[in-house]
Amino acid sequence: MEVLIVGAGAMGTWFGETVADAKSLESSVTFVDVDREQAERAADSIGEGATVAAEDSDARYDLVCVAVPLEYAPETIEAYGGLAEHALVDVAGVMEGPLEAMRTVAPDTERISLHPLFAPERAPGSIAVVRGNPGPYTDSLLAALEDAGNQLVETTADEHDRAMESVQSAAHAAVLAFALAADPVPEGFETPIYDELRTLVEYVTGGTPRVYADIQHTFEGAHGVAEAAQAIAEADSTGFEALHERAARKWAKADEDTPSTPPGNSNADARGDGE
């Protein structure tokens, strides 16, 4: 399978390494990036069978994967989607916009949207999948991702993007708010909760600020965290207890309602109706 990866950052490189290592795909990988040196580094990291696209090349590929920051995904799909001979994929991390762009630029091409729910250095892990217009090429790709140890979580674009408001935007905002509001304390004063929060702070602040900024720009969630913090700050003792109990009930109910199968894992989604 001849694969073009548009975007040679960490996620594009991960995708390239994964498909290049998959014996079932027998892939050759080509990178293109606005930073040609970055594309060359990505190709070098994979080694044999990986190249950089020639400038102004209009070559077509069996599969094109768009691996660019969230805000640039739709326009990049419009620019490079026509080079996909059989399949078009994105790993941007948001799904409704890219899927719509793929459907517009390549209506007759296989189309899926993937969101690896992990940093590339922590692979393998869970990958959210929306099968916009599946077929043999995307099925082979998904099988290779599973063979690499990843768990595929079938979903819909709407379900995924709504979930990311909590999973990413609200979660990141809460951790950063704690990092800004709290102070490091002398050794010996830590509590288990403080220790766990500090670990999360170190993890989040050790990441790339632009990535977290793109997430906040794309998904709602931070405002809800701010409103909740304000309500806590202004509550009297009775009001605080009510908020505490409300939170406890909310998450207890969430545990009771959690399905035993991954979200969106229905026959309709498997047919590709999730787009």
Secondary structure as the mmCIF struct_conf table of DSSP 4:
data_model
#
loop_
_struct_conf.conf_type_id
_struct_conf.id
_struct_conf.beg_label_comp_id
_struct_conf.beg_label_asym_id
_struct_conf.beg_label_seq_id
_struct_conf.end_label_comp_id
_struct_conf.end_label_asym_id
_struct_conf.end_label_seq_id
STRN STRN1 GLU A 2 VAL A 6
BEND BEND1 GLY A 9 GLY A 9
HELX_RH_AL_P HELX_RH_AL_P1 ALA A 10 ASP A 21
TURN_TY1_P TURN_TY1_P1 LYS A 23 LEU A 25
STRN STRN2 SER A 28 VAL A 32
BEND BEND2 VAL A 34 ASP A 35
HELX_RH_AL_P HELX_RH_AL_P2 ARG A 36 ILE A 46
TURN_TY1_P TURN_TY1_P2 GLU A 48 GLY A 49
STRN STRN3 ALA A 50 VAL A 52
HELX_LH_PP_P HELX_LH_PP_P1 ALA A 53 ALA A 54
TURN_TY1_P TURN_TY1_P3 GLU A 55 ASP A 56
STRN STRN4 TYR A 61 VAL A 66
HELX_RH_3T_P HELX_RH_3T_P1 LEU A 70 TYR A 72
HELX_RH_AL_P HELX_RH_AL_P3 ALA A 73 TYR A 80
HELX_RH_3T_P HELX_RH_3T_P2 GLY A 81 LEU A 83
STRN STRN5 ALA A 84 ASP A 90
BEND BEND3 ALA A 92 GLY A 93
HELX_RH_AL_P HELX_RH_AL_P4 GLU A 96 VAL A 105
TURN_TY1_P TURN_TY1_P4 PRO A 107 ASP A 108
BEND BEND4 THR A 109 THR A 109
STRN STRN6 GLU A 110 PRO A 116
BEND BEND5 PHE A 118 PHE A 118
HELX_RH_3T_P HELX_RH_3T_P3 PRO A 120 ARG A 122
BEND BEND6 PRO A 124 PRO A 124
STRN STRN7 SER A 126 ASN A 133
HELX_RH_AL_P HELX_RH_AL_P5 PRO A 136 ASP A 147
TURN_TY1_P TURN_TY1_P5 ALA A 148 GLY A 149
HELX_LH_PP_P HELX_LH_PP_P2 ASN A 150 ASN A 150
STRN STRN8 GLN A 151 GLU A 154
HELX_RH_AL_P HELX_RH_AL_P6 ALA A 157 MET A 164
HELX_RH_PI_P HELX_RH_PI_P1 GLU A 165 ALA A 170
HELX_RH_AL_P HELX_RH_AL_P7 ALA A 171 ALA A 181
TURN_TY1_P TURN_TY1_P6 GLU A 187 GLY A 188
HELX_RH_AL_P HELX_RH_AL_P8 PRO A 192 THR A 205
TURN_TY1_P TURN_TY1_P7 GLY A 206 GLY A 206
BEND BEND7 GLY A 207 GLY A 207
HELX_RH_AL_P HELX_RH_AL_P9 PRO A 209 THR A 218
BEND BEND8 PHE A 219 PHE A 219
HELX_RH_AL_P HELX_RH_AL_P10 ALA A 222 GLU A 234
HELX_RH_AL_P HELX_RH_AL_P11 SER A 237 ASP A 257
BEND BEND9 SER A 260 THR A 261
TURN_TY1_P TURN_TY1_P8 PRO A 263 GLY A 264
BEND BEND10 SER A 266 SER A 266
HELX_RH_AL_P HELX_RH_AL_P12 ASN A 267 ARG A 271
TURN_TY1_P TURN_TY1_P9 GLY A 272 GLY A 274
#
